[in-house]
Amino acid sequence: MRIYVVITLQLIIWSAFTLIEWMSKHDQLLYKVIMFFVFFYLAFVLCNKATQSAAKTLFITSLSLTIYTSIHYTLSLLTH
């Protein structure tokens, strides 16, 4: 059950990243990449506190990022 809660919280983090990226559409690419790594670190630390396993943390964080990216691009294809 803990993994599902962590994935849900990470999806909220990725949604916040998308919102902030949308609000900063005039920023340079370098700043967006730095912001991505900040959000990735935040999601990683949150998961590591909950699971206490580095391998499981990396897998869950990558999984939630993959899920969110696929949902994000699918919705953008459907709306455009």
N, C-alpha and C positions, 0 to 999 in steps of 0.2 A: 504494500500500500504506500510505503514511503517513496518508492520510485515514481509512482503516478503523481504524487503531490509535487515532487521535484520537477518532473517534466511539465506539469501545469504551470508552476512558478517560472520555469525557464521560458515557456511559451509567452508568458506575460512580459518577461524581460525582452524577448525578441520583438514583441509588439511595441514595447516602449522604444526600442532601437529604431524600428521602422518609423514611428511617429516623429522622433527627434531627427532622423535623417530626412524625412519629408519637410520638416520645418527649416532645416538648414540646406536647402537645395542649391544655394549659391556658394556654398563652401567648396574649397578645393578637395580633390580626391584624397590627398594625404590626410587631411583632418577627418574625413569620413572613415578611412582605414584605421586611424588611431582610435576613433570612437568605437568602431567595431571590436577592436581588441580590448577596449575597456569593458564593453558589455559582455564579451566572451569571458573575460576574467571574472566579472561579477557572477555570471552564470556558473562558471567553474567552481568558484569558492563556495557558492550557495550549495551546490551539489556535493562538494567534498565535505562540508560540514554535516550534511545529512547522511552520507553513505560511509564516510571514513575509509574509502578505498580509491586510490588514484586511478586504477584501471577502469573500475566501474564508473567513476566520475567522468573520465574522458569519453567512454562509450555513451553514457546517458546524455552528456552535453552535445556530442556529435549527432546523436539520434534526434534530440529535440531541435537542433538547428536544421537538420535535414527535413524533418517533418514540417517545421515552420516555413522553410524555403519552398518546399513543394506546394504547400497551401497558398503561400503568397503568390507564386508564379501562376498557379492554376486559376486563382481568382482574378489575377490581372489579365490572363488570357480570356476569361469569360466576360469580363467587363469591357474589353476593348474590341 
